[in-house]
Amino acid sequence: MRVHVGDSELVKLLLEYFEQQADCIAIRINDSEIEVSLIGSFRTETHNAAVQDLVTGFRRRHPDARGLHLAGNGPAEVG
């Protein structure tokens, strides 16, 4: 799934999360976009919840941050 984050600080936060997960591969596409792939699907709900928490916390700390846009199938259904 390609994720257009819109904020380079949130990109760093999401990459840190996905790099710590054994069942994920995440790469930075550019300053505001990452590509995330899950290896298997048994933890999809866990990743959805974790990413939602990260994004929600980030938006609370940075209310002027631009939106998050997802493309394709993958671990997060954050909007």
Secondary structure by P-SEA (a helix, b strand, c coil): cccccccaaaaaaaaaaaaacccbbbbbccccbbbbbbccccaaaaaaaaaaaaaaaaaaacccbbbbbbccccccccc
